[in-house]
């Protein structure tokens, strides 16, 4: 029983250690943000799919918040078809890079 518990703890720790090792690089995000700019880069933009809503400006948001949101879309915990499609196409490194990029932007761009 102790061996099984030890194996389960090691497996859980190994999975979380890999995700913790990912460090965002804002310069690497330059080639990854094209799909974000079309909606999140337009002040006052309202999207109409799947319903009309105000698209948030994400410049200046915390990297941890952006990463958490993208992972939630990727897992399906957040429900938005377009964002889910985009998030599922991103690796953990892509998500960290995009989050690092937007966290360094001017917070005024969120208005």
N, C-alpha and C positions, 0 to 999 in steps of 0.2 A: 504494500500500500504506500509506503514512504517513497519507494522508487517511482511509482506512478505519479505521485504528487510532485516529486522533484522534476520529472520529465515535463509535466504540464506547466509548471512554473517556468522552466527554461524555455519552453516553446513560446509561451506568452511574452516573456521578457525579450526573446530574440526578435519577435515580430515588432514590438514597440521600439526596440533600439534602432532598427533600420529606419523607421519613420523619423525618429528623433535626429538621425544623422544628416538628414536632408537640410541644406542651408540654401536659402534663396539668394540668387544673384540678380540684382536689378538690371545689370547690363545684358545678361543673357535673355532677359524678358523682351528686349526690343523686337525680336523676331516672333514673339508669341502673343503679343497684345493686339494684333490686327483685328481679331474677332471680338475683342472687348470694346474697342474704340467706337465701333459702329452704333452702339447703344449707350454705353457708359461715358462716352466722351462728348456727348451733346447736351449742353445745359437745357433743362426743361423738357427733355425728350420723353415722349409717351409712346410705349409700344402697344401694339394692338393684337398680339398673339400670346397666349390664348385668349386674353381679355385686355381691355385698355387699362394700363396702370402707369404710374410715374416711375421711370427708370432711375435708380439712385446713382449719383455720382460717387465713384469709389476712390477717387484720388484723396489721399490723406487718411484713409481708414487704416486701422492697425493691420499689420501683416497676419497676425494670428486670427483676427476676425475674417479676413478674406480667405485664408487657408481653410478655416472651419466651414465657411459657407460653401466653398468649392467642393470640399470633401463631402458635405451634406448633400449637395446636388448630385455628385457622382454616385453616392450610395442610394439616392432616391429618398432621403429623409426630407429634403426640400423639394417641393413639387413645382417645377416649371420646365416644360418640355425643351425649350431652346437652351436654357442653362444646363439642363441635365445632359443634353447632347454635347454641348461644349465641354463640360466638366469631365465626361467619360472619355473624351479624346485626350485629356491631359494626364501626364505622368505626375507622380508626387513631386519630382524635381520641377516640372513645368509650373505646377501650382505654387510651389515655394518661390519660384522666380517671379511669377506674375504678382504674387502677394507682396514681395519685396519691392518690386517696381512701383506699384500703386501706393504702398505705405510711405514712399518717399516723395510722392507728389504733393503739391500745395493743397491743403485742406479746403481752400476757397473754391477749388474746382468741383467740390461736392455740391455747391449751391444750385 
